[in-house]
Amino acid sequence: MFSPNMARSFVRASILGICILALQTASAFAQSAVIVVDAYNKKVHVAGNAQAKRPVGGLAKIATAMVTLDWAEASKVGVGVLATVPAYAFQMSDPGTIGLQAGDQVTLRDLIYATMMSSDNIAAITLGDFVGRDHLARLGRSGHPMEEFVRQMNQLAAREGARGTRFTNPHGLENSRPLPYSTAADIARISIYAVSRPAMRFYTNQSSRSVTIYRGGQQLSVPLKNTNALLGVDRIDGVKTGNTERSGGCVVISAEKPSSVQVQADNTSLIYHHRMVVVVLGSANPFGEARALLHQGWTAYDRWLAAGRPITDKKQMLDHF
């Protein structure tokens, strides 16, 4: 997938390919793809076009962040280590949102913040370069670090059951070949894994913060603003937005209600946790649609709880989407 001319191949799309994709986008994505899933029981409460393969833009960065966090934990290196922005990053993407430059050094922690909060493409590429390079070194293999990192992204997707997903880069732009895609159901699978990790929720539930860039012996403090306009509304604490010309408006939100306690016949108690994940792809109003779906999902969920959590059809479960 990646050759010595890899970076240039990211930005060279044929006119014919672009025209065909534009026509496909206009016809296939006229209606959004959505899914609302209970994160703990993985019961689907609302779904529409949930298995349709579509561009998902920056939602791919959820997998980018999770591969990085998994690597940091497995390697025991942590996220405090500095990574260097590679020069080829700017041939793979626009300049990004926070002003990173080739040769800048940033901790993995701050790169994850920039990737998840501000959807910075250069930050995502830098994570991929650093983790991919380290992974190749540990395996004693040659190759391009980005190719290795993307392989890890797809392995994570496969592990979580995301069979309708293909990642081709860490930032989610549709400027690489083959084109990346996923489904609302698959993004839900990956997001449920992400929100199951307290560390990831910490990266996604802040509306603003500052990160530090080390450049030419100086420390620069750069403010970040979360692109998730729903953060803090209706207990929403994440997860990620995405918006490209081909993907349309995309968002994943997650919200948790207070845990409940149910006393059993033998006087023991069961504690139930309640978290909902909502995925919206290709919407003209992703935030409005996602919030309405969250309310619809909680209403269906509450009825389901009151009925005793029945599973009358296994097709109601995320595994069957």
C-alpha positions in Angstrom: 0.0 0.0 0.0 2.9 2.4 0.7 5.8 2.8 -1.6 8.8 5.2 -1.5 6.4 7.7 -3.3 3.7 7.0 -0.7 3.2 10.5 0.4 2.6 11.8 -3.1 0.2 9.0 -3.8 -2.0 10.2 -1.1 -2.8 13.5 -2.9 -2.9 12.2 -6.5 -6.4 11.1 -7.2 -7.6 10.9 -10.8 -10.2 13.3 -12.1 -12.3 10.3 -13.2 -12.2 8.8 -9.8 -13.2 12.0 -8.1 -16.1 12.5 -10.5 -17.4 9.0 -10.0 -17.1 9.3 -6.2 -18.9 12.6 -6.2 -21.8 11.0 -8.1 -21.8 8.1 -5.7 -21.9 10.5 -2.7 -24.8 12.4 -4.1 -26.9 9.3 -4.6 -25.9 6.9 -1.9 -25.5 9.3 1.0 -28.7 11.2 0.6 -29.9 9.6 3.9 -27.7 9.4 7.0 -26.6 6.1 8.5 -27.3 5.8 12.2 -27.1 3.4 15.1 -27.9 3.7 18.8 -26.4 1.0 21.1 -26.3 0.3 24.8 -22.6 0.1 25.4 -22.8 -2.5 28.2 -25.3 -4.9 26.8 -24.7 -4.1 23.1 -28.4 -4.1 22.4 -29.3 -1.9 19.4 -32.2 0.4 20.2 -32.3 2.4 16.9 -30.7 1.7 13.5 -30.9 2.9 10.0 -28.6 2.0 7.1 -26.2 0.8 9.9 -24.4 -1.7 7.7 -23.9 0.6 4.6 -20.2 1.1 3.8 -19.4 4.8 3.8 -16.6 7.4 4.2 -16.4 8.3 7.9 -13.8 11.1 7.7 -12.2 11.9 11.1 -14.0 9.2 12.9 -11.1 7.0 11.8 -9.1 8.9 14.4 -10.9 6.9 17.2 -9.0 3.9 16.0 -5.8 5.9 15.7 -6.0 7.0 19.3 -6.9 3.5 20.5 -4.0 1.8 18.7 -1.7 4.4 20.3 -3.1 3.9 23.8 -3.0 0.1 23.4 0.6 0.4 22.3 1.5 2.7 25.2 0.1 0.2 27.7 1.5 -2.9 26.1 5.0 -1.4 25.6 4.9 0.2 29.0 6.4 3.3 27.4 3.4 5.4 28.3 2.1 8.6 26.6 4.7 11.0 28.1 7.3 10.2 25.5 8.1 12.8 22.8 7.3 12.1 19.1 8.7 14.2 16.2 6.4 15.5 13.4 7.7 13.8 10.2 8.2 16.0 7.1 6.1 13.7 4.9 3.1 14.4 7.1 2.4 17.5 5.1 2.4 15.6 1.8 -0.3 13.3 3.3 -2.6 16.0 4.7 -3.5 19.7 4.9 -1.4 21.7 7.5 -3.7 20.7 10.3 -5.6 22.8 12.9 -3.0 23.6 15.5 0.0 24.7 13.5 2.4 21.8 13.8 5.6 22.0 11.8 8.0 19.3 10.6 10.6 18.6 13.3 8.3 19.8 16.2 8.2 17.5 19.2 5.1 16.8 21.1 4.2 14.1 23.7 2.0 11.3 22.6 -0.5 12.5 25.3 -0.8 15.9 23.7 -0.9 14.5 20.2 -3.9 12.3 21.3 -5.6 15.4 22.7 -5.0 17.3 19.4 -6.2 14.3 17.4 -9.4 13.7 19.4 -10.3 17.2 20.4 -9.2 19.3 17.5 -9.2 16.5 14.9 -5.7 17.6 13.8 -4.5 15.5 10.9 -0.8 16.1 11.4 -1.1 15.0 15.0 -2.7 11.8 13.9 0.0 11.2 11.3 2.7 11.8 13.9 1.1 9.2 16.2 1.1 6.8 13.4 4.7 7.4 12.4 6.0 7.1 16.0 4.0 4.0 17.0 4.4 2.3 13.6 8.2 2.9 13.7 8.5 1.5 17.2 6.4 -1.5 16.4 8.5 -2.3 13.4 11.7 -2.0 15.5 10.3 -4.3 18.1 9.4 -6.9 15.5 12.8 -6.6 13.8 11.1 -5.8 10.5 11.7 -3.3 7.8 8.9 -1.3 6.2 7.2 2.1 6.3 5.9 3.0 9.8 2.6 4.3 8.4 1.9 1.0 6.7 2.5 -0.8 9.9 0.3 1.6 11.9 -2.6 1.3 9.5 -2.2 -2.5 9.7 -2.6 -2.2 13.5 -5.7 0.0 13.0 -7.3 -2.7 10.8 -6.3 -5.4 13.2 -8.1 -3.5 16.0 -11.2 -3.1 13.8 -11.2 -6.9 13.0 -10.7 -7.8 16.7 -13.8 -5.7 17.6 -15.8 -7.4 14.9 -15.8 -4.5 12.4 -16.0 -6.6 9.3 -17.2 -3.8 7.0 -14.3 -1.4 7.7 -11.1 -0.6 5.9 -8.7 2.0 7.2 -6.0 3.3 4.9 -4.5 6.2 6.9 -4.6 7.5 10.5 -6.4 10.8 9.8 -9.5 9.6 7.9 -9.2 11.8 4.8 -10.3 10.1 1.6 -7.1 11.0 -0.2 -5.4 7.6 -0.1 -5.9 4.6 -2.4 -7.7 2.3 -1.8 -10.4 4.5 -0.3 -11.1 4.1 3.4 -14.7 3.2 4.6 -16.6 1.9 7.5 -20.2 1.5 8.7 -22.3 3.0 11.5 -22.3 -0.4 13.2 -18.6 -0.8 12.9 -17.9 2.6 14.2 -20.1 1.8 17.2 -18.1 -1.3 17.8 -14.8 0.6 17.8 -16.3 3.4 19.9 -17.7 1.0 22.5 -14.2 -0.3 22.9 -12.9 3.2 23.2 -15.3 4.4 25.8 -14.7 1.2 27.8 -11.2 2.7 28.5 -11.3 5.4 31.2 -8.1 6.9 29.6 -9.9 7.6 26.3 -12.9 9.2 28.0 -10.4 11.6 29.7 -9.2 12.6 26.2 -12.7 13.2 24.8 -14.7 14.8 27.6 -12.8 18.1 27.9 -14.1 21.2 26.0 -10.7 22.9 26.0 -7.1 22.6 27.1 -3.6 23.6 26.1 -0.9 21.4 24.7 2.9 22.0 24.5 4.9 22.0 21.3 8.7 21.9 21.5 10.2 23.8 18.6 13.8 24.9 18.2 14.5 24.9 21.9 11.4 26.7 22.8 8.1 25.6 24.4 4.9 26.8 22.7 1.6 26.5 24.5 -1.3 25.9 22.0 -5.0 26.0 23.0 -7.3 23.3 21.8 -11.1 23.5 21.5 -13.2 20.4 21.2 -15.1 20.1 17.9 -17.9 18.2 19.7 -20.6 20.8 20.1 -22.7 18.4 22.2 -20.1 17.9 24.9 -21.6 18.4 28.4 -25.2 18.4 27.0 -27.4 15.5 28.3 -24.4 13.9 30.0 -22.6 13.6 26.7 -18.8 13.0 27.4 -17.5 12.2 23.9 -16.5 10.9 21.5 -15.5 12.4 18.1 -16.7 14.4 15.1 -15.8 14.0 11.4 -16.6 16.1 8.4 -15.2 15.7 4.9 -16.7 16.5 1.5 -17.3 12.8 0.9 -18.3 11.7 4.4 -20.7 14.6 5.2 -21.3 15.4 8.8 -20.4 12.5 11.1 -20.4 12.3 14.9 -20.1 9.7 17.6 -21.5 10.7 21.0 -21.6 8.7 24.2 -23.5 9.5 27.4 -23.8 7.7 30.7 -26.6 7.8 33.2 -26.1 7.1 36.9 -25.8 3.5 37.9 -28.8 1.8 39.4 -29.1 -0.9 42.0 -31.5 -3.7 41.9 -32.2 -5.8 45.0 -32.6 -9.5 44.3 -34.9 -12.0 46.0 -32.0 -13.2 48.2 -31.3 -9.6 49.4 -28.2 -9.4 47.2 -27.8 -6.4 45.0 -26.9 -6.0 41.4 -25.4 -2.8 40.1 -26.3 -1.9 36.5 -24.3 0.6 34.5 -26.0 2.6 31.7 -24.1 4.1 28.7 -25.4 4.8 25.2 -23.3 5.2 22.1 -24.8 7.0 19.1 -23.2 7.1 15.6 -24.4 9.4 12.8 -22.8 9.2 9.4 -23.5 11.5 6.4 -25.9 13.9 8.0 -26.6 17.5 7.1 -27.3 18.1 10.8 -25.1 15.6 12.7 -25.4 17.2 16.1 -29.1 17.7 16.0 -29.7 14.2 14.7 -27.3 12.6 17.2 -29.0 14.4 20.2 -32.5 13.4 19.0 -31.3 9.8 18.5 -29.8 9.8 22.0 -33.2 10.8 23.5 -34.9 8.1 21.4 -32.4 5.5 22.5 -32.8 6.2 26.2 -36.6 6.1 25.9 -36.4 2.6 24.2 -33.7 1.5 26.7 -35.8 2.5 29.7 -38.8 0.6 28.3 -36.5 -2.4 27.8 -35.2 -2.2 31.4 -38.8 -2.0 32.7 -39.7 -5.1 30.7 -36.9 -7.0 32.4 -34.2 -6.7 29.6 -35.7 -9.3 27.3 -33.8 -10.4 24.2 -36.6 -11.8 21.9 -34.4 -11.8 18.8 -30.6 -12.1 18.6 -30.8 -9.8 15.6 -31.4 -7.0 18.1 -27.8 -7.3 19.2 -24.8 -5.4 17.7 -23.1 -8.7 16.8 -25.8 -9.2 14.1 -25.2 -5.8 12.4 
